[in-house]
Amino acid sequence: MDLKWYAVLVTCLGVSQASAQPAGDEASLMKRLTRQFEHSDIEFQRAASNIPFLPVAFLGASYYGDADVDTNRRGVKDPRYNVSAISQAAGLPFLLTQRDALVLGEYVSIADIDIETSNTDSFTVATLGLPVGWLRQIGPNWQSVAFVMPMGHRDDRDGSEWSWQYMGGAFARYVQHDHLWWAFGFYADVGPGDDFYIPYVGASWSINERWTLSAMMPWPAIMYAPNKDWLFRLGASPSGASWSFNPQGGGDTTVNLDAWDFGLGAERRLGRNTWLSLEAGVGGFRGLRLSGSDVESPDLDVSAAPYVDIAIKFRPSLEF
């Protein structure tokens, strides 16, 4: 791993110490927002559980080790590449009515793709995203959720331009009982490459206060929280090193969700709302697609590779 990525990890650790207790204004804002939601008709969880609330902000760095690309072409040296990335995201919820909430967010990522071949140069991809979500509590057991997320990508090669990708979906959540809920809906991903549309079904089962089984795609996992300060997660998620791009052209870089990472993660509470996360496992990489270069192939076979991810996460607490 390059020294600059070690610096990123050190920076993350430094941020965790500095942000373990939010500044007065930020803490007051979060308390005010939390109290508003607590007194609204919107329900997030009924069963008692040690599993913390979903993160509403994070700063992280990841590294994916060398992966080999089998181009299936005679006389062409198969490339090998690795990916280093730093990413940051945050979302702020606004209570519109007692049953409606709006979430505005931002996402920023910079990924270095180091390709070891004489035919293709390494490059860096910058990504910006602006997610917007809406949630409505329809009744005691039903919620509806919708979101859109335009994303812009641009790499640092000559002649590169911004390419745009649009993700979105509409879903319904049904609480069968205090420990089990279901989600149904539709998801779409539209970009310069192949458009992607799929119906959606998911579920989450809170077995007891320590164990939760989540079948929410694309993040299936089993989670274990022995107490309020520790969280362990074993599961899968979309690969942070899965890309579609044109190595010798510009303007069509996109992120795709057809490759998976499988790993074990551990999180530790550093302050009331601040958590330090470390995850390691195997990255699938099979979603990488190259076009317009000497390594072009209609069907690339990309080997799995190890990955490591470290992050600082801000998880709101409902216990003020």
HUPESUL-V626395 format. One record per residue. N is the residue number from 1. RES is the residue in three letters. PSI is psi in whole degrees, 0 to 359 (* if undefined). Layout:
{{N:RES:PSI} {N:RES:PSI}}
This chain:
{{1:MET:137} {2:ASP:154} {3:LEU:327} {4:LYS:332} {5:TRP:330} {6:TYR:321} {7:ALA:322} {8:VAL:317} {9:LEU:319} {10:VAL:320} {11:THR:317} {12:CYS:316} {13:LEU:322} {14:GLY:320} {15:VAL:322} {16:SER:321} {17:GLN:322} {18:ALA:331} {19:SER:9} {20:ALA:326} {21:GLN:112} {22:PRO:152} {23:ALA:163} {24:GLY:311} {25:ASP:314} {26:GLU:319} {27:ALA:318} {28:SER:319} {29:LEU:314} {30:MET:320} {31:LYS:318} {32:ARG:315} {33:LEU:319} {34:THR:316} {35:ARG:322} {36:GLN:316} {37:PHE:325} {38:GLU:328} {39:HIS:4} {40:SER:180} {41:ASP:356} {42:ILE:130} {43:GLU:133} {44:PHE:322} {45:GLN:139} {46:ARG:319} {47:ALA:144} {48:ALA:129} {49:SER:146} {50:ASN:347} {51:ILE:125} {52:PRO:165} {53:PHE:156} {54:LEU:144} {55:PRO:138} {56:VAL:357} {57:ALA:149} {58:PHE:157} {59:LEU:122} {60:GLY:163} {61:ALA:143} {62:SER:155} {63:TYR:128} {64:TYR:125} {65:GLY:179} {66:ASP:131} {67:ALA:140} {68:ASP:137} {69:VAL:118} {70:ASP:104} {71:THR:349} {72:ASN:32} {73:ARG:128} {74:ARG:141} {75:GLY:1} {76:VAL:127} {77:LYS:123} {78:ASP:131} {79:PRO:160} {80:ARG:143} {81:TYR:160} {82:ASN:162} {83:VAL:130} {84:SER:136} {85:ALA:151} {86:ILE:138} {87:SER:154} {88:GLN:141} {89:ALA:155} {90:ALA:150} {91:GLY:145} {92:LEU:121} {93:PRO:144} {94:PHE:127} {95:LEU:114} {96:LEU:315} {97:THR:183} {98:GLN:344} {99:ARG:357} {100:ASP:139} {101:ALA:144} {102:LEU:136} {103:VAL:124} {104:LEU:136} {105:GLY:179} {106:GLU:151} {107:TYR:133} {108:VAL:135} {109:SER:143} {110:ILE:122} {111:ALA:127} {112:ASP:119} {113:ILE:107} {114:ASP:106} {115:ILE:123} {116:GLU:78} {117:THR:150} {118:SER:346} {119:ASN:341} {120:THR:131} {121:ASP:150} {122:SER:159} {123:PHE:172} {124:THR:138} {125:VAL:128} {126:ALA:138} {127:THR:135} {128:LEU:136} {129:GLY:147} {130:LEU:84} {131:PRO:142} {132:VAL:128} {133:GLY:156} {134:TRP:138} {135:LEU:137} {136:ARG:132} {137:GLN:102} {138:ILE:315} {139:GLY:188} {140:PRO:328} {141:ASN:2} {142:TRP:138} {143:GLN:152} {144:SER:144} {145:VAL:139} {146:ALA:149} {147:PHE:156} {148:VAL:149} {149:MET:93} {150:PRO:138} {151:MET:135} {152:GLY:137} {153:HIS:141} {154:ARG:134} {155:ASP:171} {156:ASP:19} {157:ARG:156} {158:ASP:135} {159:GLY:1} {160:SER:144} {161:GLU:167} {162:TRP:134} {163:SER:150} {164:TRP:140} {165:GLN:143} {166:TYR:120} {167:MET:148} {168:GLY:169} {169:GLY:166} {170:ALA:135} {171:PHE:158} {172:ALA:142} {173:ARG:127} {174:TYR:124} {175:VAL:107} {176:GLN:315} {177:HIS:182} {178:ASP:332} {179:HIS:353} {180:LEU:130} {181:TRP:157} {182:TRP:155} {183:ALA:139} {184:PHE:148} {185:GLY:205} {186:PHE:135} {187:TYR:143} {188:ALA:145} {189:ASP:112} {190:VAL:127} {191:GLY:188} {192:PRO:333} {193:GLY:217} {194:ASP:130} {195:ASP:151} {196:PHE:124} {197:TYR:136} {198:ILE:139} {199:PRO:162} {200:TYR:136} {201:VAL:134} {202:GLY:169} {203:ALA:159} {204:SER:129} {205:TRP:114} {206:SER:97} {207:ILE:312} {208:ASN:190} {209:GLU:344} {210:ARG:327} {211:TRP:137} {212:THR:133} {213:LEU:118} {214:SER:123} {215:ALA:36} {216:MET:109} {217:MET:144} {218:PRO:40} {219:TRP:53} {220:PRO:138} {221:ALA:159} {222:ILE:130} {223:MET:141} {224:TYR:124} {225:ALA:98} {226:PRO:335} {227:ASN:189} {228:LYS:354} {229:ASP:353} {230:TRP:144} {231:LEU:130} {232:PHE:139} {233:ARG:129} {234:LEU:118} {235:GLY:197} {236:ALA:162} {237:SER:161} {238:PRO:141} {239:SER:128} {240:GLY:357} {241:ALA:24} {242:SER:114} {243:TRP:156} {244:SER:129} {245:PHE:165} {246:ASN:104} {247:PRO:333} {248:GLN:5} {249:GLY:204} {250:GLY:161} {251:GLY:8} {252:ASP:33} {253:THR:129} {254:THR:158} {255:VAL:140} {256:ASN:162} {257:LEU:27} {258:ASP:19} {259:ALA:156} {260:TRP:150} {261:ASP:141} {262:PHE:121} {263:GLY:176} {264:LEU:128} {265:GLY:152} {266:ALA:138} {267:GLU:143} {268:ARG:131} {269:ARG:128} {270:LEU:331} {271:GLY:193} {272:ARG:316} {273:ASN:356} {274:THR:131} {275:TRP:145} {276:LEU:128} {277:SER:138} {278:LEU:129} {279:GLU:144} {280:ALA:150} {281:GLY:211} {282:VAL:129} {283:GLY:136} {284:GLY:317} {285:PHE:358} {286:ARG:356} {287:GLY:355} {288:LEU:129} {289:ARG:130} {290:LEU:148} {291:SER:154} {292:GLY:30} {293:SER:181} {294:ASP:345} {295:VAL:19} {296:GLU:138} {297:SER:140} {298:PRO:342} {299:ASP:99} {300:LEU:139} {301:ASP:110} {302:VAL:129} {303:SER:157} {304:ALA:159} {305:ALA:154} {306:PRO:154} {307:TYR:159} {308:VAL:142} {309:ASP:135} {310:ILE:141} {311:ALA:154} {312:ILE:127} {313:LYS:145} {314:PHE:111} {315:ARG:114} {316:PRO:143} {317:SER:139} {318:LEU:11} {319:GLU:77} {320:PHE:*}}
